[in-house]
Amino acid sequence: MVDPVNKKLSERPVSADVDAIADYLNRELAPVVKRTRLTLDALLARILEGEGSPEGVVVADRGAIYMNQTGAPGSFLWCKTTDGVATGWVAVF
């Protein structure tokens, strides 16, 4: 660490600064990373894939997205319009 008055390196070991930075990152950033991970997990749980139409087959909540791996345009991407049942899928692409 540089002493701002004397413009020279202090006697203090650098490892103490590294430890302080690591403590800060663990304390301040860990909750942010945890919230981000929970949000990402929730988002990924709403993206589903399979073969064929999901209508009447795949149960999901409103807003879920389904990708038909064997679909052509008009039946590849589906969006869920109802909650908790296998019906209510609408093809969007």
N, C-alpha and C positions, 0 to 999 in steps of 0.2 A: 504494500500500500504506500502511496506517495504522500509525504507530509506536505500540505499546501503552503506552509510558511517557509520551510527550509528547502523545498523542492528536492527532497531526497527520499530514498526509500526508508521506511520506518523499520524498527527492529521487530515489529510484530510479525509473526509467521503468517504466510499466505494461507495456510490450511485453515486457520481460524475464520478467515473471510469466506472460504469455500464452504465451511460448515454453516456459517451464518446464512449464506445464500441458499444452501440446501434446506435448512430449517424454514426459511421464508417461503421457498417454493412449495415445500410439503404442506405448510400451514395455510398459505393463501391460494395456491393453485389446485391442490387436490380436490377441494369441494367443487371447483369449476369443472374439472375433468370428470368428476363423478356425475354431475348434472348433465354434462354434454353426452356422456356415455349412455345415461338413462334415456335421454331424448333420442339419441341415435337408435338405441335398441327398440324404443317404442315405434319409431318411424319404420325401421326395417321389418317389424312385425306386421306392418300394414301393407307390405309389398309381398305379394304371393305369386307363385308361378306353377304351371302345370301344363298338361296336354289336353286340348279340347276346351269346350265352353265351360265356364264355372257355374253357369246358371243351373240351379237345382242340385248342385254337387258340393260347392265350396261355401262353407259357413264363414262369415266375416262381418265386421261392423261397418257402418256407413263410412265412406271415404277410403276404404281399402282399395288397392289397385291389384289387378291380376294380369299376368302376362301369359298368354297362350303360346307355348313354345312351338306348336305346330300350326299356328294361325297365319292367315294371309291378311292383308289390309282389310279392315272392317271387322276382323275377329281376333286381332292380336292383343289389343289392350282393352281391359274392362275396368269399370269403376263401380263400386258398390253404393247403392242408393238406400238400402234398408239396414237395420241393425239385427245381428244375431241369428239370421236365418240364411238358408242357401239360395233364396231367390232375391231378386232385386239387382242383379248384375246388368249393366248396360255397356255394350261395346262402344268404344269411343275412337278406335283407330284400327 
